[in-house]
Amino acid sequence: MSVPRIVVIGAATLDIKGKAKKALLPLTSNPGDIHFGPGGEARNIAENLARLGLETILLSAVGQDSIGATIIADTAAAGVDISRVIQSETHRSSTYLAVLDDSGALAISIEDMAALELIRPQFIFQHRSCFAGAAMIVIDANLSERTIQSILRIAERYRVPVAANTVSVGLAPRLRSFLPRLSILTANATEASALLNERISNTREAQAMAQRLVAMGVGTVIITLADRGLCYATSRESGYMPAIRCDVVDYTGAGAALMAAVIYGIVNAFPINEAMRLGVSAATLTLKCPETVSKEMSLDSLYNALVI
């Protein structure tokens, strides 16, 4: 039996994460630990998918610099096909700088994503052969609306479903006009709020918004609620999945891990609630490590962590 092939399109970055050792004090330096490693929403999803055993192709862009070389090497070592990643002489590699509080939660971040300007409709068209026979196309909202439009048009031509991750509050509205064309949408509560300009303050409201997004045409909607778990909805069912309690080291990357595991479940015809359980398990594994993608990510590890 052939292994499902997933094409992931979007950001590949160097993550620089500083985690405070105690409560953050504004306007001064804070003692903490600083960690460097590959990141970027699309790249993180791709690495997780590859570690789960799926054939994974990444379409992204980096610079011809030491950062880009590190991103390429580490991503390839995880099993991702990086042969189509642009290595630009004119753009520096993307960088994500995050300050985490002493609990591992994001306090503030700055991102430099200029290299993603190279992921244009022409580039997508040049690599349209990747879409043929793919089980899923995955995009992140770092992409321009013109590029997202091109991806959806080609995916529809090849009859391949498209999954999207909102990435951030500022980027989430880019997906608003494309909602009826998405098979899967993942967002955290604040990103979902920005997408529909509606506030989410509890699980009941998250569940209602997930159902509303399905009514707008999205196939499967997942709204994550940090340590409160997640809500999900499809045209046939909806539900709530609690988080697995653990000692959190770093929240970064948990959403990408969750999305990758859910996609793994869906393309392998798991019941939707089982796919969600895999997603929660993957997020938990990621929360417990300082890396943006856990080196322990595997299907066996996810099953071992299942307690719900």
N, C-alpha and C positions, 0 to 999 in steps of 0.2 A: 504494500500500500504506500502511495507516495506521501511525502510530508507536505502539509500545506505551506504555500509560499506567501509571505507578507511583504508588502512594499511600504516603507515608512519614509515620510517626506517632511523635512523641517530642520530645526536647529540642532547643531552639534557645537558644543562649547567647551571651554575650560572652566570648571567651577572652582572658585576661590571662596571658601566658607570659613568664617571666624565664629566660633562658639564661645560665648562668655562663660566664665567660671562661676560668676555670681550675678546678681541683678544688674542689668545694664544701667550705667550712669550716662546721661546725655552730655554732650559738649566736652568730653574728655576721653582719654584712652581707658580701655577696660582690659583686664587680664583675661586670657582665654587660650584656646587652641585653634590653630589655623590649618586647614586641610585643602590640598590641591588635588584635582582629579577630573577626568572627562565628565561632561554633562551635556545639557541641552535636552529639551523634552522629547523630541523625536529620536535623538540618539539613545537616550535612556530607555525609551520604549523598545527600540530595536535591539539593544543589548539584552534586555530582559527576555524578549521573544526568542532570541538566539539561544540564551541559556536554558530556556524551556524546551529547546529542541526543534523549533520551527525554522525553516529556511527563510532568512530575513535579508532584504536588500535595503540599504539606506541611500536616499537621495538627499544630499546636503552640500554645504560648501565650507571650506576652511582656507586659511592662507598658507602660502609656502613659507612657514616659519616654524620655530620649535614647538609652539603650542599646537599648530595643525598637525605636525608629525606625531606628537604624543596622542592626540585625539584619534588619528588614523590607526596608529599601532595598537592602542588599547582596545579600540572597537573591533578591529580585525581579529585580535587575539581572543575575543569573546565569541567569535564565530559569525559575525555580521559580514555580509558582502559589501565592501566599501569601494568597489571598483568604479562606481559611478559618481563618487563624491568629487566635487570640483575642488582642485587645489590651486588657488588663485595667486598669481604673482602681484596683483594690484590691491588686494584686500587683506587686511590682517584677520586672523582667526577670531571668532566670537568669544567673548568672555562674560561670565556671570559672577558677580561679586555679591555675596550674601553675608549679612550679620545675623547670627542666631542668638536668642537669649539663652539663659542657663538651662532651660527646659528642652532646647533644641528647636524651638519654634522660630519662624522667620520674623525678625524685627523690621528689617528693611533690606532692599537689594537694588543693585544697579546692573543693567545689562547693556553690553555693546554688541549688537547683532548686525553690524554693517555688512558682513559677508553674505547674509541671507538675501541681499539685493540681487545676488547672482542666480537665485532660484526663481527664474522668470518663466513665463509661459513657453518660450522657445526651448528652454532646457527640458521642461516636462515633455514637450512634443518629441524632442530628440530621443527620449528614453521611454516612449510610449510602449515599446515592445515588452517592458517589464510588467505592464498591466495585464497582458494577455495570460490567462490561466492563473492569475493570482487569486488567493482566497479572500484577501482583504487589502485595501489601501488605508494607511493610517496617516493623518496629517496633524500638525499642530498649528495653532493660530498665530505663530510667528510669521507665517507666510502672508504675502500680500493678497488682497481680495482678487486681483486679476489672476494670480497663480492658482489660488483655490478654485476659481471658476474653470480654469483650464484642466485641473486635476479631475474635477467632477465631470466635466464634459467627456474626457477620455475614459474615465472609469465607467460612465454610463454606456459608452460605445462598446466597451468590452464586458459589460454587465458584471462589474466587480463592485461589491459594497464598499462604502467609505466610512471610516471611523474618525472622529475628530476630538482633540483635547483643547480646551479653552486656554490653558497655560496661565493666564493672569487676568486680573480685573480689567486692565487697560486693553487687552487684546480680545477678550471674549466677544465684544460686539461685532467683530469682524465676521463671525459665523452666523449672525442673526438672519441674513437674507438667504442663507444656504440650508437652513434647518430641515426643510422638507426633503432634502436630497441626501441626508445623512442616515446611515444605518445604525451608528453608535455615536453617542455624545457623552463625554465625561467632563465634569466640572466640579469644583468645590462650591460650597454654599455662596461665598461672596462672588465668585465668577458667574454662577447661575443667576444671581441677583442682578449683576451688571448686564447679563445677556438679555433679560426681559424687563429690566428696570423695576423689579419687584423685590421687596425685602424678604429674606428667609431668616427666621429667628428660632425655629424649632423643627423637629423631625416631621411634624404634621404638615407644616408649610413646605418643607423640602419634598415630601411625598406628593403634595398637590402640584408643585411646580414640575416635578418629573412627569406626572400624568398630563399636565398641560402641554409640555414639550412634545410628548408622544402624539397628542391630539393635533399638534401643528405639523406632524409628519415625520418626526424622528423615530427610527425603529426601536432602539433601546436607549434609555437615558439613565445615567448613573450620577447621582449628586452625593459627593463625599462630605462628611461632617466631622472630620478629624477624629478625636477620641470618642465621638458618639456613633461612629460607624458610617453607614451609607443608606440611602434610599434609591430604589431603582423602579423602573416601569417599562413595560412593553405594551403592545396593543392587547395582549392576552392576560397579563398579570402585573402586579406591582407588589413591592414588599420592602421590608427594612432588614438590614443585616448589622448586628452590633459589632463594634470593634473588638479585637482580641487584646486583652490587657497585657502590657509589656513595659519594660524599662526603655524609654525612648532616648536614643542618642542623638538623632537628627531626623527631622521631618522631611528634609529634602529628598525628592525622588520617590516618595511613597505613592504618589498619584500615578506616576509612570509605571511603577511595578504593578499596581492594581489594574491599570488599563491593559497592560500586556497579558496578565494572567486571565482576565475576563475574555480577551480576544482569543487566547489559547482555548479556553473552554468553548466559546461560541463556534470557532472554526472546526472544532472536533466534536460538534453536535452534543455537548453537555446540556442538560436542562439549565435554564437561565439561573435558577437559584444556586445550583452547584457551581456555575461559572462565577457568580458573585462571591461564593465562599472561597474559591481559589484566589480571587482578587484581594479579599481581606487578608488572607494568609500571606500573599506576596507583599502587601503593604507592611504587614507586621514584621516580616523578615528584614525589610529594608529599614524600618524605623530603628532596628536594634543595632545598626552598623554605621560607622562614620562615612562610608562611601555612598555616593549617590545611587549606585547599583550594587546590590550585595553580590559578592563573589560566590556566595553559597546558594544563589538562586538556581533552583532545579525543581522538576516536578516532584521528586522524592521529598525535597525539603518542604514544599508546600503541603503535601499530604501529611507530613510529620507534624506540621504546625496547626493543622485543622483541629479546632476544639469546639466548633459551632456547627 
